[in-house]
Amino acid sequence: MSLVVALVGPTATGKSDLGLALAHALGGEVVNTDAMQLYRGMDIGTAKLTPDEREGVPHHLLDVLEPWQDASVADYQTRARAALHQVADRGARAIAVGGSGLYVRALLDHMEFPGTDPDVRASLEERVEREGPRALHAELEALDPVAAQGIGPRNARRIVRALEVIALTGRPYSAALPQHVYEVPAVQIGLDCDRGVLDERIEIRVQRMWERGLVEEVRALLERGLGRTAARAVGYAEVLAVLRAELTQDEARAATAAGTRRLARKQMGWFGRDPRVHWLDARDPDLLARALDLVSRADAGTLGPATDDPSPRRTLGS
């Protein structure tokens, strides 16, 4: 199997476009690593490329879940690694594209998946409803500070999962998280962008989502049923609030842009902690050439550690 080329980084930096360009240049096929693009019918709000926009490049792990289903990292790992083998069997190069850090790690690194207990989980979810996620996050911080640092105090689903694993295994949740060691040989290329420029791109993207019919998309999804994961996605949660008459259209657009900016910072924090990522400027006019050079050197075994890169990442304009 050829080295997997993984494009990572914040939303709205152009990963999908660079992924297409690399696929054309390398004879590649795209493997999705965006958790929300797994969902069938969640197209506009996830900036999923349309079939025409994919330019004939095969894309894997798009539209594999119904919106009422909850995504599972363990299930994703099984599906995604099977896709890697299928791509390799065709003599093609796998180009992994997406900004869901945990899914990228599940694809590339050794990652354990402790079991679940419906009763323990139900009890924790009931506490979230009664006490709020911040109370459980404080509990997680006392039990496993490392895990709490990587999980936001509003991310109820991950807080519940972390506390469930601790209750079942008696070990810190962070002990089950992947280390920065590849199980699948890869080269990771990160796209960084000046904060002001990225914020402008996000505003444009959100406006385009409304123009393309995000509200109508959410209405159609509601008829099919929306699970907890899909309903909490940035953009979808805000439109649902509009449909419940809790927000105006303008308020929802502003909230979606703000939520997307927060997501971008979170993604940069996640990928910025991975010392293996080679960072490039998303606005570089020679971006494709620089990315191909990284892949070529990685294939030849001459690519040094990412920490030796002459242009270190800027953490979104720092």
PyMOL commands that set and color helices and strands:
alter all, ss='L'
color gray80, all
select helices_A, chain A and resi 15-26+35-38+52-54+73-89+101-108+118-131+133-143+145-150+156-169+173-176+195-212+214-224+228-231+236-243+249-272+287-300+306-308
alter helices_A, ss='H'
color red, helices_A
select strands_A, chain A and resi 4-8+28-32+59-60+93-97+186-192+278-281
alter strands_A, ss='S'
color yellow, strands_A
deselect
rebuild
show_as cartoon
